[in-house]
Amino acid sequence: MISSLINYIAGYISKRNKSRFLKDLKKLNFNEIVFFDIGAHQGEYSDIIIEEFTKKQLFLFEPLDKFYQFLKKKYKGKKYVSIFNKVVGEKNRKINFFISTHSRSSTKMKLNNKSKYYKIKKFVLKNLLKKKVNIQQIRLDNFINKVKKIDILKIDVEGNELNVLLGCKKILQKNKVKSIYIEILHHNLFKNYSSKKIHNFLIKNNFILYNSYNTRILFQEDRLYVNKNFV
């Protein structure tokens, strides 16, 4: 019951943010899109690109097998959509991935069981960890050889955002990524997570904060960063 309520609230806020995100994309005047969806879930943001842009190429990365299978069926026959059942991070290697009772909270990151947010979430969901699986992790610096550039790099990976960025540092420095749409957390559920480090990393690598889509009720926000060369 409570988990369903959380999903409903998250879905409502996500819908509102997607509308604002689309308005900003139109302001940036993208004629065609190469879209990387890191943490694709059920393809909510990929759907925006598919619906709004005639010329597009999408690469979806989703570690949860049930959503991976869902995405394969959903986009079957769409040759411009490629789907990968992998984690994206800082190194190419096998890792442990923790599947949560609340699927949106599944992550490779270690939980900070001393945080107030952890205690609240555990009280609401009873058992945060459902099971642990071993899965392949890749870094985008290696994968990007398959494409010339990324117009939008969307990252929603439950605390693993900085590691994704570290794994594509080379392509960021070569200005192969035009914009980054990233989830920023305002809680300490995950060990060693720092929103400040994420922001500073992007600023250092030639990005500016274009817009912020705040969702304080869920202790998080989405941000759109744009490479200075494309503003």
N, C-alpha and C positions, 0 to 999 in steps of 0.2 A: 504494500500500500504506500508506504513512505517512499520507497524506491521509485514507484510509478509517479509520485508527485514531483520528485526531484527531476525525473526525465521530462515531465511536462513543463516544468519551469525552465529547464535548460533548453528545451525545444522552442519555447516561446521566445526566449532571449536570443537564441541562435537565429531564428527567423527575422527578428528585428535587425540584428547585426548584419545579416546577409544582405538585407535591403540597403543598408547604409554603405556596405562594402561595394555593392554593385554601382551605386551612384559615384563613388570615388573612382572606380575602374573606368567609367565613362568619361570622367574628367581627365583621366590620364591618356585618353585617346588611343587605346590599343586597337589596332586593326585586325590583328590575328594573335592568337594566344598559344604559348607553350606553357602548360600548367602542371606543376608538380604538387600533388596532394599527399603530404606526409602525415599519416594518421587519418586515413580517408573515411573511416567509420562506415556510414551507409551512402557516401557520395553526395552529401548535402551541398558542399561547395562545388564539387565537380559538376553537379547539375546546373549551377548558375552559368558556368562557362559553356556548357553544351547548349543551353537554351539561348544564351545571349550573343554568342560569337559564331559566325559562319566558318571561319578558318580557325581550326584548333587542333591541338595534339595534347593528350592528357596522359600523365603517368601517376598511377595511384599506388600507394604503399600502405598496406593494412596488415598488421601482425596477427590479429585475432582471426582464426580460421573461419568462424561462423560468418563474420562480416566479409571476409575474402570470398567465400563461396557465394554470398549474397551479391557482391559486386560483380562477380563473373556472370551470374545469371542476368543481373540488371542491365549490364552493358554488352551482352552477347550480340555479336554482329556489328558492333561499332569499332571499325578498324583503327580509328584514331584514339582509342582508349586502350592503354596497357596497364595491367594490374599485377602487383607483386605481393606475395605473402611474406614480407620481410620487415624487420625493424631497420630504421635508418639511424645511424649514430656516428661516432668518431672513428671507429675502426671496423675493418672487415673481420668478423669473427662470430663464433657461436656464443650466444648469451642466454641467461635465464630471464624469462619474461613472466611477470606475475599477473595472473588473470583475477580481476576483482569481482566480487558479488555484483557490484555496479559496473557494468562493462565499460562505461566511459572512463572509469578510473583505473583501468588496467595499464600497467607501466613496467618498464625495466628498472625504474628507480627504487632505491631502498626507502622505506617509510620511516619517518621520524615519529616513533611511538610516544615521544614526550610532548609533542605539540598538542595544543588545545583543539586544533582543527582535526587532528587524528582521533582524539577522544570523542569528539562530537560525531564524526563520521562513523566510527566504530559503534557508537551507541545507536545511531540511526539504522545502520546496515547490519548490525550484529557481528558479522564476520567479513572483514574487508577482503581477505585473501581466499579465493576459491580454489585455485591450483597454480602450479608452476610448470612452465613448459620451456624446452630448450629450442631456440629458434635462431636462424641466420640473421646477422646484422650486416648491413653494408654502409659504405660511406659514399656520399654523392660525388666527391672528387673523382672517384673511379668510374662511377656510373655515367657521369655527364658526357663521356666520350661518345655516347650514343646520340646526343643532341648538341646543337651548336650554342644554344642559349636557353635560359629560363625566363619567361616574362613574369610569372607569378609563382613564388615558392611559398606554399601554405604549410604551416607547421603547427600541429596540435597534438602533442605527444606526452602529456601528463608529466611535466618536469624534466623531460629529456631534450628540451628545445636547444639549450646551449651546445649539447653534444652533437646534435644535427648540424648546427652552424659550424662547429669545429671540423666536422667531417666534410665540409664543402668550402673551407677557407680559401683554397686555391682558386676556385671558380669565382668566388666573391671578389677576390683581389684582382682578377682579370676582367671584372665588370661584365660577367656573363649572366648575372642575375639582375633583372630590372627592379623587381619589387618583392617584398617579403611580408606575408600576412601571418602573424604569429600570436599564439596565446601567451599571455603574461599572467602569472599567478600572484595573488596577494595573500598567501597563507604559507605556512611552513610544514606542510604535510610531507614533503620530500627532503631527504638529507642533502645538504650542500647545494640546494637550489638558491639562485640569486637572480632576481629580475634586473637588478642593477648591472650585473655582469653581462647579461644578454644585451641590454641597451648600449652599454659602453663598447661591447664587441662590434655591434652594428655601426655605431658612430665612427669607430676607428677604421672600419672597412668601407667608408665612403657612403653610408646610408644616412638619411634624415628621417625623423618621425613625421610622417605625412598626416596621419589621423589616428585617434584612439576611440575605441568603442567600448565604453566602460560597462561592466556588469557587476556592480558591487555586491548585489545580493548573493552572488556565487563566489565572491572573493577572487575575481579574475577579470581580465579584460582582453580584448583582441586589439592588436595594433597593426597598422599598415606602415611599413618602412619602404622608402623609395630610394634607389641609387641616385646620387646627385646628378649624374650624367644624363638622366632621363626625365628630370623634372622640368 
